Amino acid sequence: MSVETPHKIDTSKLDEIIKSYDSKKSNLIAILQKVQEVYRYLPEEAMIYIGTKIEGLSPATVFGVATFYAQFSLEPKGKYEIKVCDGTACHVRGSMPVLNAIRNKLNLKEGQVTSDNGLFSLEIVSCLGACGLAPVCVVNDKVYPQMTSDAISMVLDTLMKEEGSN
């Protein structure tokens, strides 16, 4: 398994995270969540390191956990994680044009989930639990209800302006 790593892995930071969870294998998910928070994904080198540092674990076990749970990403995610709901209510009310507008605005090719500048990641989800507000997008933790292609374009323009990129 080869994952491109744009970050140098700081083993002292990993040691700090592992220690903060008492170096227990029962805390593996929490450790992986914290590592992903730091790097915005789970670098291969970090998973191997964790698997060798915690007693009773192996790198294979760490990879198994990381690939089993959908919350973990083995690829770098952007600073802004965009989730587009494509559940029934959102789909019927126009989530696909919103999704296509995001892909066009961010120049995402088929299968590409993170923008070339590393600022944005796009994920299609089955339900965000806000059917009455359909179609719904979430950027990081902010919910954007009743989205349209034009509205999501304005949201992205605002974020890009804040970042100084177009």
DSSP file (Angstrom, degrees, kcal/mol; ACC not computed):
  #  RESIDUE AA STRUCTURE BP1 BP2  ACC     N-H-->O    O-->H-N    N-H-->O    O-->H-N    TCO  KAPPA ALPHA  PHI   PSI    X-CA   Y-CA   Z-CA
    1    1 A M              0   0    0      0, 0.0     2,-0.5     0, 0.0     0, 0.0   0.000 360.0 360.0 360.0 122.5    0.0    0.0    0.0
    2    2 A S        +     0   0    0     42,-0.0     2,-0.5     2,-0.0     0, 0.0  -0.958 360.0 179.5-121.2 121.2    1.6    3.2   -1.1
    3    3 A V        -     0   0    0     -2,-0.5     2,-0.2    72,-0.0    41,-0.2  -0.976  31.5-120.6-120.4 128.0    0.2    6.5    0.0
    4    4 A E        -     0   0    0     -2,-0.5    40,-0.0     1,-0.1    -2,-0.0  -0.491  27.0-153.6 -68.0 132.6    1.7    9.8   -1.0
    5    5 A T        +     0   0    0     -2,-0.2    -1,-0.1     1,-0.1     4,-0.1  -0.896  21.9 177.0-115.6 105.4    2.8   11.7    2.1
    6    6 A P        +     0   0    0      0, 0.0     2,-0.3     0, 0.0    -1,-0.1   0.623  69.0  67.5 -79.2 -10.4    3.0   15.5    1.7
    7    7 A H  S    S-     0   0    0     32,-0.0     2,-0.5     3,-0.0    32,-0.0  -0.830  82.2-125.5-109.9 145.6    3.9   15.8    5.4
    8    8 A K        -     0   0    0     -2,-0.3     2,-0.5     1,-0.0     0, 0.0  -0.770  37.1-118.6 -82.4 134.0    7.1   14.7    7.2
    9    9 A I        -     0   0    0     -2,-0.5     2,-0.9     1,-0.1     3,-0.1  -0.622  18.4-149.2 -80.0 125.6    6.0   12.5   10.1
   10   10 A D     >  -     0   0    0     -2,-0.5     4,-2.0     1,-0.2     3,-0.5  -0.817  10.1-170.5 -95.7 100.0    7.0   13.9   13.5
   11   11 A T  H  > S+     0   0    0     -2,-0.9     4,-2.8     1,-0.3    -1,-0.2   0.801  85.2  58.8 -65.5 -27.3    7.5   10.8   15.6
   12   12 A S  H  > S+     0   0    0      2,-0.2     4,-1.9     1,-0.2    -1,-0.3   0.885 106.5  48.5 -67.9 -35.0    7.8   13.0   18.7
   13   13 A K  H  > S+     0   0    0     -3,-0.5     4,-2.2     2,-0.2    -2,-0.2   0.905 111.9  49.1 -67.3 -41.7    4.3   14.3   18.0
   14   14 A L  H  X S+     0   0    0     -4,-2.0     4,-2.9     2,-0.2     5,-0.2   0.912 109.8  51.6 -63.2 -42.0    3.1   10.7   17.5
   15   15 A D  H  X S+     0   0    0     -4,-2.8     4,-2.7     1,-0.2    -1,-0.2   0.899 109.1  51.2 -59.9 -40.2    4.8    9.6   20.8
   16   16 A E  H  X S+     0   0    0     -4,-1.9     4,-2.1     2,-0.2    -2,-0.2   0.915 111.9  46.2 -63.0 -44.1    3.0   12.5   22.5
   17   17 A I  H  X S+     0   0    0     -4,-2.2     4,-0.8     2,-0.2    -2,-0.2   0.941 113.7  48.2 -64.1 -47.9   -0.4   11.4   21.1
   18   18 A I  H ><>S+     0   0    0     -4,-2.9     5,-2.6     1,-0.2     3,-0.9   0.920 112.9  48.4 -59.3 -45.1    0.2    7.7   22.0
   19   19 A K  H ><5S+     0   0    0     -4,-2.7     3,-2.1     1,-0.2    -1,-0.2   0.871 102.7  61.6 -64.2 -37.2    1.3    8.7   25.5
   20   20 A S  H 3<5S+     0   0    0     -4,-2.1    -1,-0.2     1,-0.3    -2,-0.2   0.721 106.8  47.1 -64.2 -18.8   -1.8   10.9   26.0
   21   21 A Y  T X<5S-     0   0    0     -3,-0.9     3,-1.6    -4,-0.8    -1,-0.3  -0.029 122.7-106.7-110.0  28.0   -3.9    7.8   25.5
   22   22 A D  T < 5 -     0   0    0     -3,-2.1    -3,-0.2     1,-0.3    -2,-0.1   0.684  53.5 -86.6  58.7  22.8   -1.8    5.7   27.9
   23   23 A S  T 3 <S+     0   0    0     -5,-2.6     2,-0.4     1,-0.2    32,-0.4   0.787  84.1 152.9  51.8  31.0   -0.2    3.8   25.1
   24   24 A K    X   -     0   0    0     -3,-1.6     3,-1.5    -6,-0.3    -1,-0.2  -0.755  50.7-143.8 -97.4 136.5   -3.1    1.3   25.2
   25   25 A K  G >  S+     0   0    0     -2,-0.4     3,-1.6    30,-0.3     4,-0.2   0.778 101.0  67.8 -66.1 -24.4   -4.3   -0.6   22.2
   26   26 A S  G 3  S+     0   0    0      1,-0.3    -1,-0.3     2,-0.1     3,-0.2   0.658  97.8  54.1 -68.1 -13.7   -7.8   -0.2   23.5
   27   27 A N  G <> S+     0   0    0     -3,-1.5     4,-2.5    -6,-0.2    -1,-0.3   0.188  73.3 114.8-101.4  14.9   -7.4    3.5   22.7
   28   28 A L  H <> S+     0   0    0     -3,-1.6     4,-2.9     1,-0.2     5,-0.2   0.889  73.9  50.6 -55.9 -45.0   -6.3    2.9   19.1
   29   29 A I  H  > S+     0   0    0     -3,-0.2     4,-2.5     1,-0.2    -1,-0.2   0.927 112.0  47.4 -62.1 -43.8   -9.4    4.6   17.5
   30   30 A A  H  > S+     0   0    0      2,-0.2     4,-2.1     1,-0.2    -1,-0.2   0.893 112.1  50.9 -63.2 -39.1   -8.9    7.7   19.6
   31   31 A I  H  X S+     0   0    0     -4,-2.5     4,-2.5     2,-0.2    -2,-0.2   0.938 111.1  47.5 -63.1 -46.7   -5.2    7.8   18.7
   32   32 A L  H  X S+     0   0    0     -4,-2.9     4,-2.6     1,-0.2    -2,-0.2   0.880 109.5  53.9 -63.6 -37.6   -6.0    7.5   15.0
   33   33 A Q  H  X S+     0   0    0     -4,-2.5     4,-2.0    -5,-0.2    -1,-0.2   0.919 110.6  46.8 -60.7 -43.0   -8.6   10.2   15.3
   34   34 A K  H  X S+     0   0    0     -4,-2.1     4,-1.9     2,-0.2    -2,-0.2   0.906 111.6  50.1 -67.2 -41.8   -6.0   12.5   16.9
   35   35 A V  H  X S+     0   0    0     -4,-2.5     4,-2.6     1,-0.2     6,-0.3   0.920 111.1  49.5 -62.0 -42.9   -3.4   11.7   14.3
   36   36 A Q  H  X S+     0   0    0     -4,-2.6     4,-2.5     1,-0.2    -1,-0.2   0.866 107.4  55.1 -64.8 -34.8   -5.9   12.4   11.5
   37   37 A E  H  < S+     0   0    0     -4,-2.0    -1,-0.2    -5,-0.2    -2,-0.2   0.895 112.2  44.0 -61.8 -40.1   -6.8   15.7   13.2
   38   38 A V  H  < S+     0   0    0     -4,-1.9    -2,-0.2     1,-0.2    -1,-0.2   0.931 129.3  23.9 -71.2 -47.5   -3.1   16.7   13.1
   39   39 A Y  H  < S-     0   0    0     -4,-2.6    38,-0.2     2,-0.3    -2,-0.2   0.552  98.4-123.3 -99.1  -9.7   -2.3   15.6    9.5
   40   40 A R  S  < S+     0   0    0     -4,-2.5    37,-1.0    -5,-0.3     2,-0.3   0.568  91.4  29.3  70.8  12.1   -5.8   15.7    8.0
   41   41 A Y  S    S-     0   0    0     -6,-0.3    -2,-0.3    35,-0.2    33,-0.2  -0.935  97.9 -87.7-172.9 179.6   -5.4   12.1    7.1
   42   42 A L        -     0   0    0     31,-2.9    -6,-0.1    -2,-0.3   -10,-0.0  -0.849  40.7-147.3-106.3  99.4   -3.6    8.9    8.3
   43   43 A P     >  -     0   0    0      0, 0.0     4,-2.0     0, 0.0     3,-0.3  -0.360  16.6-126.3 -63.7 142.7   -0.2    8.8    6.8
   44   44 A E  H  > S+     0   0    0      1,-0.2     4,-2.4     2,-0.2     5,-0.2   0.903 110.3  54.2 -55.2 -44.7    1.1    5.3    6.1
   45   45 A E  H  > S+     0   0    0      1,-0.2     4,-2.3     2,-0.2    -1,-0.2   0.861 106.8  51.8 -61.1 -36.1    4.3    6.0    8.1
   46   46 A A  H  > S+     0   0    0     -3,-0.3     4,-2.7     2,-0.2    -1,-0.2   0.901 109.3  49.1 -67.8 -40.8    2.3    7.1   11.1
   47   47 A M  H  X S+     0   0    0     -4,-2.0     4,-2.3     2,-0.2    -2,-0.2   0.905 112.0  48.4 -66.8 -40.2    0.2    3.9   11.1
   48   48 A I  H  X S+     0   0    0     -4,-2.4     4,-1.2     2,-0.2    -2,-0.2   0.932 112.3  49.7 -62.5 -44.9    3.3    1.8   10.9
   49   49 A Y  H >X S+     0   0    0     -4,-2.3     4,-1.5     1,-0.2     3,-0.7   0.936 111.2  48.0 -60.3 -48.0    4.9    3.7   13.7
   50   50 A I  H 3X S+     0   0    0     -4,-2.7     4,-1.8     1,-0.2     3,-0.3   0.906 108.8  55.2 -59.4 -42.2    1.8    3.3   15.9
   51   51 A G  H 3< S+     0   0    0     -4,-2.3    -1,-0.2     1,-0.2    -2,-0.2   0.746 113.1  41.5 -64.5 -24.0    1.6   -0.4   15.2
   52   52 A T  H << S+     0   0    0     -4,-1.2    -1,-0.2    -3,-0.7    -2,-0.2   0.653 114.5  50.9 -95.7 -17.3    5.2   -0.8   16.3
   53   53 A K  H  < S+     0   0    0     -4,-1.5     2,-0.6    -3,-0.3    -2,-0.2   0.737  95.3  71.9 -93.5 -25.1    5.0    1.4   19.4
   54   54 A I  S >< S-     0   0    0     -4,-1.8     3,-1.9    -5,-0.2   -30,-0.1  -0.827  86.4-119.5-100.2 123.5    1.9    0.1   21.1
   55   55 A E  T 3  S+     0   0    0     -2,-0.6   -30,-0.3   -32,-0.4     3,-0.1  -0.316  97.0  22.6 -60.5 134.1    2.2   -3.3   22.8
   56   56 A G  T 3  S+     0   0    0      1,-0.3     2,-0.3    -4,-0.1    -1,-0.3   0.434 105.2  99.5  90.2  -0.5   -0.1   -5.9   21.4
   57   57 A L    <   -     0   0    0     -3,-1.9    -1,-0.3    -6,-0.2     3,-0.0  -0.771  50.3-163.6-113.7 161.6   -0.6   -4.1   18.0
   58   58 A S     >  -     0   0    0     -2,-0.3     4,-2.1    -3,-0.1     3,-0.4  -0.937  37.5-109.2-132.9 159.5    0.9   -4.6   14.6
   59   59 A P  H  > S+     0   0    0      0, 0.0     4,-2.7     0, 0.0     5,-0.2   0.879 120.5  57.5 -55.3 -35.8    1.0   -2.3   11.6
   60   60 A A  H  > S+     0   0    0      1,-0.2     4,-2.4     2,-0.2     5,-0.1   0.891 105.2  49.5 -63.1 -38.6   -1.5   -4.6    9.9
   61   61 A T  H  > S+     0   0    0     -3,-0.4     4,-2.3     2,-0.2    -1,-0.2   0.918 110.9  49.6 -65.2 -42.8   -4.0   -4.2   12.8
   62   62 A V  H  X S+     0   0    0     -4,-2.1     4,-2.6     1,-0.2    -2,-0.2   0.929 112.2  47.7 -62.4 -45.5   -3.7   -0.5   12.6
   63   63 A F  H  X S+     0   0    0     -4,-2.7     4,-2.3     1,-0.2     5,-0.2   0.901 109.7  54.6 -61.0 -40.8   -4.2   -0.5    8.8
   64   64 A G  H  X S+     0   0    0     -4,-2.4     4,-1.4    -5,-0.2    -2,-0.2   0.914 111.4  43.0 -59.6 -45.0   -7.2   -2.9    9.4
   65   65 A V  H  X S+     0   0    0     -4,-2.3     4,-1.8     1,-0.2    -1,-0.2   0.924 113.6  52.0 -66.2 -44.7   -8.9   -0.5   11.8
   66   66 A A  H  < S+     0   0    0     -4,-2.6     6,-0.2     1,-0.2    -2,-0.2   0.840 114.7  41.7 -63.4 -34.0   -8.1    2.6    9.6
   67   67 A T  H  < S+     0   0    0     -4,-2.3    -1,-0.2    -5,-0.2    -2,-0.2   0.697 109.8  58.6 -87.7 -18.8   -9.6    1.0    6.5
   68   68 A F  H  < S+     0   0    0     -4,-1.4     2,-0.5    -5,-0.2    -2,-0.2   0.904  96.5  65.9 -74.7 -42.3  -12.6   -0.5    8.3
   69   69 A Y  S >< S-     0   0    0     -4,-1.8     3,-1.6     1,-0.1    -1,-0.1  -0.705  71.3-148.1 -91.6 128.1  -14.0    2.8    9.6
   70   70 A A  T 3  S+     0   0    0     -2,-0.5    -1,-0.1     1,-0.3    -4,-0.0   0.697  91.4  73.3 -65.0 -20.4  -15.3    5.3    7.1
   71   71 A Q  T 3  S+     0   0    0      2,-0.0     2,-0.3    -3,-0.0    -1,-0.3   0.698  85.8  79.6 -68.9 -17.2  -14.2    8.2    9.3
   72   72 A F    <   -     0   0    0     -3,-1.6     2,-0.4    -6,-0.2   -39,-0.1  -0.715  64.1-160.3 -97.5 143.8  -10.6    7.6    8.5
   73   73 A S        -     0   0    0     -2,-0.3   -31,-2.9     1,-0.1     4,-0.1  -0.971  16.8-166.8-122.2 134.5   -8.9    8.7    5.3
   74   74 A L  S    S+     0   0    0     -2,-0.4   -30,-0.2   -33,-0.2    -1,-0.1   0.408  78.7  67.7 -94.6  -0.3   -5.7    7.4    3.9
   75   75 A E  S    S-     0   0    0    -35,-0.1   -33,-0.1   -32,-0.1   -70,-0.1  -0.923  99.5 -93.1-118.6 146.1   -5.5   10.3    1.5
   76   76 A P        -     0   0    0      0, 0.0     2,-0.3     0, 0.0   -35,-0.2  -0.269  40.3-149.8 -57.1 137.3   -4.8   13.9    2.5
   77   77 A K        -     0   0    0    -37,-1.0    44,-0.1   -38,-0.2     4,-0.1  -0.763  18.3-106.5-106.1 156.7   -8.0   15.9    3.0
   78   78 A G        -     0   0    0     -2,-0.3    41,-0.3     2,-0.2    42,-0.2  -0.229  28.4-107.5 -76.0 167.7   -8.4   19.6    2.4
   79   79 A K  S    S+     0   0    0     39,-0.8     2,-0.6     1,-0.2    41,-0.2   0.854 115.1  50.5 -60.7 -35.1   -8.6   22.3    5.0
   80   80 A Y  E    S-a  120   0A   0     39,-3.5    41,-2.4    38,-0.1     2,-0.7  -0.931  77.2-160.4-109.8 114.3  -12.3   22.6    4.1
   81   81 A E  E     -a  121   0A   0     -2,-0.6    59,-2.6    39,-0.2     2,-0.5  -0.848   9.2-161.9 -96.9 113.6  -14.1   19.3    4.0
   82   82 A I  E     -aB 122 139A   0     39,-3.4    41,-2.4    -2,-0.7     2,-0.5  -0.840   5.4-169.4 -99.8 125.1  -17.3   19.6    2.0
   83   83 A K  E     -aB 123 138A   0     55,-3.0    55,-2.4    -2,-0.5     2,-0.5  -0.965   2.6-164.6-114.5 126.7  -20.0   16.9    2.4
   84   84 A V  E     -aB 124 137A   0     39,-2.7    41,-2.6    -2,-0.5     2,-0.3  -0.948  16.9-135.0-111.4 123.8  -22.8   16.9    0.0
   85   85 A C  E     +a  125   0A   0     51,-2.2    41,-0.2    -2,-0.5    51,-0.1  -0.606  24.9 175.1 -77.7 132.8  -25.9   14.9    1.0
   86   86 A D        +     0   0    0     39,-2.8    40,-0.1    -2,-0.3    -1,-0.1  -0.060  32.9 133.8-126.0  30.9  -27.3   12.6   -1.7
   87   87 A G  S  > S-     0   0    0     38,-0.2     4,-3.3     1,-0.1     5,-0.3  -0.166  76.7 -85.6 -68.1 175.1  -30.0   11.0    0.4
   88   88 A T  H  > S+     0   0    0      1,-0.2     4,-2.7     2,-0.2     5,-0.2   0.907 127.2  44.6 -54.5 -51.7  -33.5   10.7   -1.1
   89   89 A A  H  > S+     0   0    0      1,-0.2     4,-1.7     2,-0.2    -1,-0.2   0.925 118.1  44.2 -62.5 -44.7  -34.8   14.1   -0.1
   90   90 A C  H  4>S+     0   0    0      2,-0.2     5,-1.6     1,-0.2     4,-0.3   0.910 113.9  50.2 -67.0 -41.4  -31.6   15.9   -1.1
   91   91 A H  H ><5S+     0   0    0     -4,-3.3     3,-1.4     1,-0.2     5,-0.3   0.944 111.4  47.9 -61.8 -47.9  -31.3   14.0   -4.4
   92   92 A V  H 3<5S+     0   0    0     -4,-2.7    -1,-0.2    -5,-0.3    -2,-0.2   0.844 112.1  51.0 -61.9 -33.7  -34.9   14.8   -5.3
   93   93 A R  T 3<5S-     0   0    0     -4,-1.7    -1,-0.3    -5,-0.2    -2,-0.2   0.335 131.8 -82.5 -92.0   7.7  -34.5   18.4   -4.5
   94   94 A G  T <>5S+     0   0    0     -3,-1.4     4,-1.1    -4,-0.3    -3,-0.2   0.823  72.1 146.3 107.6  34.5  -31.3   18.9   -6.6
   95   95 A S  H  ><S+     0   0    0     -5,-1.6     4,-2.8     1,-0.2     5,-0.2   0.828  72.0  63.3 -70.9 -28.9  -28.2   17.7   -4.8
   96   96 A M  H  > S+     0   0    0     -5,-0.3     4,-2.8     1,-0.2     5,-0.2   0.921 101.3  48.1 -66.1 -43.9  -26.6   16.5   -8.1
   97   97 A P  H  > S+     0   0    0      0, 0.0     4,-2.0     0, 0.0    -1,-0.2   0.879 113.4  50.4 -61.1 -34.3  -26.4   20.0   -9.7
   98   98 A V  H  X S+     0   0    0     -4,-1.1     4,-2.1     2,-0.2    -2,-0.2   0.936 111.0  48.2 -65.7 -46.2  -24.9   21.2   -6.5
   99   99 A L  H  X S+     0   0    0     -4,-2.8     4,-2.5     1,-0.2    -1,-0.2   0.918 112.1  48.9 -59.2 -45.8  -22.3   18.4   -6.5
  100  100 A N  H  X S+     0   0    0     -4,-2.8     4,-2.5     1,-0.2    -1,-0.2   0.865 108.2  54.2 -64.3 -36.4  -21.5   19.1  -10.1
  101  101 A A  H  X S+     0   0    0     -4,-2.0     4,-2.7    -5,-0.2    -1,-0.2   0.899 109.2  48.5 -63.8 -40.3  -21.1   22.9   -9.4
  102  102 A I  H  X S+     0   0    0     -4,-2.1     4,-2.5     2,-0.2    -2,-0.2   0.948 111.4  49.2 -63.7 -48.8  -18.6   22.0   -6.6
  103  103 A R  H  <>S+     0   0    0     -4,-2.5     5,-2.4     1,-0.2     4,-0.5   0.914 114.5  45.6 -57.4 -43.9  -16.6   19.7   -8.9
  104  104 A N  H ><5S+     0   0    0     -4,-2.5     3,-0.9     3,-0.2    -1,-0.2   0.932 112.7  49.4 -65.5 -45.8  -16.5   22.4  -11.6
  105  105 A K  H 3<5S+     0   0    0     -4,-2.7    -2,-0.2     1,-0.2    -1,-0.2   0.868 118.4  39.2 -62.1 -37.6  -15.6   25.2   -9.3
  106  106 A L  T 3<5S-     0   0    0     -4,-2.5    10,-0.5    -5,-0.2    -1,-0.2   0.399 106.7-125.0 -94.7   2.8  -12.8   23.2   -7.7
  107  107 A N  T < 5 +     0   0    0     -3,-0.9     2,-0.5    -4,-0.5    -3,-0.2   0.890  45.5 174.2  54.0  43.4  -11.7   21.6  -11.1
  108  108 A L      < -     0   0    0     -5,-2.4    -1,-0.2    -6,-0.2     3,-0.1  -0.713  20.6-144.8 -84.9 124.6  -12.0   18.1   -9.6
  109  109 A K    >   -     0   0    0     -2,-0.5     3,-2.3     1,-0.2     2,-0.0  -0.357  44.0 -65.6 -78.9 166.5  -11.5   15.4  -12.2
  110  110 A E  T 3  S+     0   0    0      1,-0.3    -1,-0.2    -2,-0.1     3,-0.1  -0.316 126.2   9.2 -54.4 126.3  -13.5   12.1  -12.0
  111  111 A G  T 3  S+     0   0    0      1,-0.3     2,-0.4    -3,-0.1    -1,-0.3   0.260  96.5 126.2  85.3 -12.4  -12.5   10.2   -8.8
  112  112 A Q    <   +     0   0    0     -3,-2.3    -1,-0.3     1,-0.1     3,-0.1  -0.662  30.6 175.4 -81.3 130.3  -10.5   13.2   -7.4
  113  113 A V        +     0   0    0     -2,-0.4     9,-2.7     1,-0.2     2,-0.4   0.634  60.9  55.9-110.2 -18.6  -11.6   14.1   -3.9
  114  114 A T  B    S-C  121   0A   0      7,-0.2     7,-0.2   -37,-0.1    -1,-0.2  -0.955  85.3-115.1-120.4 135.9   -9.2   16.8   -2.9
  115  115 A S    >   -     0   0    0      5,-3.1     3,-2.1    -2,-0.4    -8,-0.1  -0.226  29.6-110.7 -64.3 155.3   -8.5   20.0   -4.9
  116  116 A D  T 3  S+     0   0    0    -10,-0.5    -1,-0.1     1,-0.3    -9,-0.1   0.809 119.2  54.0 -58.1 -31.8   -5.1   20.5   -6.5
  117  117 A N  T 3  S-     0   0    0      1,-0.0    -1,-0.3     3,-0.0    -2,-0.1   0.497 109.7-124.3 -83.1  -2.1   -4.3   23.3   -4.0
  118  118 A G  S <  S+     0   0    0     -3,-2.1   -39,-0.8     2,-0.2    -2,-0.1   0.538  82.4 109.2  76.3   6.0   -5.1   21.0   -1.1
  119  119 A L  S    S+     0   0    0    -41,-0.3   -39,-3.5   -40,-0.1     2,-0.4   0.830  71.8  43.6 -83.9 -32.7   -7.7   23.4    0.4
  120  120 A F  E     -a   80   0A   0    -42,-0.2    -5,-3.1   -41,-0.2     2,-0.4  -0.922  53.7-173.9-125.1 139.7  -10.9   21.5   -0.4
  121  121 A S  E     -aC  81 114A   0    -41,-2.4   -39,-3.4    -2,-0.4     2,-0.4  -0.973  14.8-151.3-124.1 145.0  -12.1   17.9   -0.1
  122  122 A L  E     +a   82   0A   0     -9,-2.7     2,-0.4    -2,-0.4   -39,-0.2  -0.954  15.4 175.4-121.4 132.8  -15.4   16.6   -1.4
  123  123 A E  E     -a   83   0A   0    -41,-2.4   -39,-2.7    -2,-0.4     2,-0.5  -1.000  21.8-144.4-136.6 135.1  -17.4   13.7   -0.1
  124  124 A I  E     -a   84   0A   0     -2,-0.4     2,-0.3   -41,-0.2   -39,-0.2  -0.871  25.1-168.6 -96.1 127.5  -20.8   12.5   -1.1
  125  125 A V  E     -a   85   0A   0    -41,-2.6   -39,-2.8    -2,-0.5   -38,-0.2  -0.844  27.4-132.1-118.9 155.8  -22.7   11.2    1.9
  126  126 A S  S    S-     0   0    0     -2,-0.3     2,-0.3     1,-0.3   -38,-0.1   0.817  86.7  -4.2 -75.9 -31.9  -26.0    9.2    2.1
  127  127 A C        -     0   0    0    -40,-0.1    -1,-0.3   -41,-0.1   -43,-0.0  -0.929  39.8-172.6-163.8 137.3  -27.6   11.3    4.8
  128  128 A L        -     0   0    0     -2,-0.3    -1,-0.1    -3,-0.2     9,-0.0   0.348  53.5-115.5-108.3   1.2  -26.8   14.3    6.9
  129  129 A G  S    S+     0   0    0      1,-0.1     3,-0.1     2,-0.0    -2,-0.0   0.768  90.7 102.5  73.3  25.7  -30.0   14.1    8.9
  130  130 A A    >   +     0   0    0      1,-0.1     3,-2.2     6,-0.0     4,-0.1  -0.289  31.9 148.9-132.4  49.0  -31.4   17.4    7.8
  131  131 A C  G >   +     0   0    0      1,-0.3     3,-1.5     2,-0.2    -1,-0.1   0.798  68.7  61.4 -57.5 -34.0  -33.9   16.2    5.2
  132  132 A G  G 3  S+     0   0    0      1,-0.3    -1,-0.3    -3,-0.1    -2,-0.0   0.659 105.2  49.5 -68.0 -14.8  -36.2   19.2    5.8
  133  133 A L  G <  S-     0   0    0     -3,-2.2    13,-3.6    12,-0.0    14,-0.3   0.212  98.7-169.2-105.7  12.8  -33.4   21.5    4.7
  134  134 A A    <   +     0   0    0     -3,-1.5   -44,-0.1    11,-0.2     2,-0.1  -0.123  59.7  41.9 -61.0 148.0  -32.7   19.6    1.5
  135  135 A P  S    S-     0   0    0      0, 0.0    12,-2.8     0, 0.0     2,-0.4   0.598  85.0-178.7 -77.6 145.2  -30.5   19.8   -0.4
  136  136 A V        -     0   0    0     10,-0.2   -51,-2.2     9,-0.2     2,-0.3  -0.876  16.1-176.5-118.0 140.6  -27.8   20.2    2.3
  137  137 A C  E     -BD  84 144A   0      7,-2.1     7,-3.5    -2,-0.4     2,-0.4  -0.954  10.5-155.6-125.9 150.8  -24.1   20.7    2.3
  138  138 A V  E     -BD  83 143A   0    -55,-2.4   -55,-3.0    -2,-0.3     2,-0.6  -0.997   2.4-165.2-126.3 128.9  -21.7   20.8    5.2
  139  139 A V  E >  S-BD  82 142A   0      3,-2.5     3,-2.5    -2,-0.4     2,-0.5  -0.961  73.1 -46.3-114.1 114.6  -18.4   22.6    5.1
  140  140 A N  T 3  S-     0   0    0    -59,-2.6   -57,-0.1    -2,-0.6   -60,-0.1  -0.518 126.0 -26.5  54.2-111.8  -16.4   21.5    8.1
  141  141 A D  T 3  S+     0   0    0     -2,-0.5     2,-0.5    -3,-0.1    -1,-0.3   0.349 114.6 104.8-109.9   8.0  -19.0   21.8   10.8
  142  142 A K  E <   -D  139   0A   0     -3,-2.5    -3,-2.5     2,-0.0     2,-0.4  -0.786  61.4-142.9 -96.3 125.8  -21.2   24.5    9.2
  143  143 A V  E     -D  138   0A   0     -2,-0.5    -5,-0.2    -5,-0.2    -2,-0.1  -0.702   9.3-164.0 -88.4 132.2  -24.5   23.4    7.6
  144  144 A Y  E     -D  137   0A   0     -7,-3.5    -7,-2.1    -2,-0.4     3,-0.4  -0.933  16.4-159.1-116.2 105.2  -25.6   25.1    4.4
  145  145 A P        +     0   0    0      0, 0.0   -11,-0.2     0, 0.0    -9,-0.2  -0.397  62.8  12.4 -85.0 160.7  -29.4   24.4    3.9
  146  146 A Q  S    S-     0   0    0    -13,-3.6   -10,-0.2     1,-0.1   -12,-0.1   0.864  84.9-168.6  45.7  52.3  -31.4   24.5    0.6
  147  147 A M        -     0   0    0    -12,-2.8     2,-0.3    -3,-0.4    -1,-0.1  -0.349  13.7-173.8 -74.0 149.5  -28.3   24.7   -1.5
  148  148 A T     >  -     0   0    0    -50,-0.1     4,-2.5    -2,-0.1     5,-0.3  -0.836  42.0-101.6-128.3 169.8  -28.3   25.6   -5.2
  149  149 A S  H  > S+     0   0    0     -2,-0.3     4,-1.7     1,-0.2     5,-0.1   0.920 124.5  46.4 -58.5 -44.4  -25.5   25.6   -7.7
  150  150 A D  H  > S+     0   0    0      1,-0.2     4,-1.9     2,-0.2    -1,-0.2   0.904 111.6  51.1 -66.3 -41.0  -25.2   29.4   -7.5
  151  151 A A  H  > S+     0   0    0      1,-0.2     4,-2.0     2,-0.2    -2,-0.2   0.915 111.0  46.4 -65.3 -43.3  -25.4   29.4   -3.7
  152  152 A I  H  X S+     0   0    0     -4,-2.5     4,-2.6     1,-0.2    -1,-0.2   0.853 109.6  56.0 -69.0 -32.1  -22.6   26.8   -3.3
  153  153 A S  H  X S+     0   0    0     -4,-1.7     4,-2.4    -5,-0.3    -1,-0.2   0.898 107.8  48.3 -63.1 -40.0  -20.5   28.7   -5.8
  154  154 A M  H  X S+     0   0    0     -4,-1.9     4,-2.3     2,-0.2    -2,-0.2   0.894 110.3  51.6 -67.1 -40.2  -20.8   31.8   -3.7
  155  155 A V  H  X S+     0   0    0     -4,-2.0     4,-2.2     2,-0.2    -2,-0.2   0.939 112.6  45.6 -60.4 -47.1  -19.8   29.8   -0.5
  156  156 A L  H  X S+     0   0    0     -4,-2.6     4,-2.8     1,-0.2     5,-0.2   0.892 110.2  53.8 -65.5 -39.7  -16.8   28.5   -2.3
  157  157 A D  H  X S+     0   0    0     -4,-2.4     4,-2.5     1,-0.2    -1,-0.2   0.919 109.1  49.8 -58.6 -43.5  -15.9   32.0   -3.7
  158  158 A T  H  X S+     0   0    0     -4,-2.3     4,-2.2     2,-0.2    -2,-0.2   0.925 112.5  46.2 -61.7 -46.1  -16.0   33.3   -0.1
  159  159 A L  H  X S+     0   0    0     -4,-2.2     4,-1.6     1,-0.2    -2,-0.2   0.906 113.0  49.5 -64.8 -41.5  -13.8   30.6    1.2
  160  160 A M  H  X>S+     0   0    0     -4,-2.8     5,-2.7     1,-0.2     4,-0.8   0.895 109.8  51.7 -63.9 -39.8  -11.3   31.0   -1.6
  161  161 A K  H ><5S+     0   0    0     -4,-2.5     3,-0.7     1,-0.2    -2,-0.2   0.914 107.6  52.3 -63.4 -42.2  -11.2   34.7   -1.1
  162  162 A E  H 3<5S+     0   0    0     -4,-2.2    -1,-0.2     1,-0.2    -2,-0.2   0.836 113.0  45.2 -60.8 -33.2  -10.5   34.2    2.6
  163  163 A E  H 3<5S-     0   0    0     -4,-1.6    -1,-0.2     2,-0.2    -2,-0.2   0.552 113.3-119.6 -88.0  -9.2   -7.6   31.9    1.6
  164  164 A G  T <<5S+     0   0    0     -4,-0.8     2,-0.3    -3,-0.7    -3,-0.2   0.775  75.9 111.9  76.5  25.9   -6.3   34.3   -1.0
  165  165 A S      <       0   0    0     -5,-2.7    -1,-0.3    -6,-0.1    -2,-0.2  -0.937 360.0 360.0-130.2 155.6   -6.8   31.8   -3.9
  166  166 A N              0   0    0     -2,-0.3    -1,-0.1    -3,-0.1    -5,-0.1   0.352 360.0 360.0-126.8 360.0   -9.2   31.7   -6.9
